[in-house]
Amino acid sequence: MKKRFILEGLGCANCAAKMEDAINKLDGVKSATVNFLTSKLVIEGEDEKMPEIILAAEKIIKKIEPDVVMKKA
């Protein structure tokens, strides 16, 4: 399953790379990409783990850049 999100307020390319790296390490994630230029996050993961993956991804994003809002694309 693939889910797409828009990261509103993403202001740091280095932070985007950190987010991508941390989300890729989550259990059930096949691949995650954060595109700094388009402020898009794409997560590909196991269907049954997707709700947990999304919650964990939101926590990671808030920890790295507290002002970023993750919205469904």
N, C-alpha and C positions, 0 to 999 in steps of 0.2 A: 504494500500500500504506500502511495506517495501523498504527502501533504505539503501544501505550499502556504507560506505566511509572508506577510510584509512586516518588516521591523521598522516601525515609525520612530524617528529620532536617532537612528544609528549614525554616530558621528566620528567613528574611529575605525580605520581599516585594520589596525592591530587587534582591536577588541573583536572585530568580526572574525578574524582568524582564530582567536582564542575560543570564541563561541563554537565555531565549526569543529575545532579540535575536541572540545569537551563533549559536544553533542554526539560526535562520532564514537565516543567511548561508552555511551549509554548502552545498557543491555537491550537487545532487540533491534538496534539501529543497523541497517545495512549500509546506508550512506547518508551523510548530511552535508549540505553545501550552503554557505552564507556568501551571497554576492554583495559586496560592499557598495558597488556603484548603483545597483538597482534596489538595494535594501531588501532583498528577497532571501528567504530561508526555505530550502526544500529538504524535507526529511523523508527518507525511504526506510521503512521498517516493517516488522512483523505486525500483521493486522491486530492480533489479540493484545499486543503490548502497546499499541499506539496511544491510548489515553494516558498511560503512565509516562511514555516517552515525551508527549507534548507537555505534561506538567513539569517534568524534569528539565526539559529544554527552556521553559519559561523561567524556572528558578535560576538556571545557569545564566541566561540573558540578563536577568535582574541583578544578579551578583556582579557580573562584569560591567554592565552599563545600566544603572538603576532607572534612567529616564526613558529607556526604550520600551515601546509598546508593541507586543506581538499580536498581529491581527491576521485573520484568515484571508488569503488572497483569492 
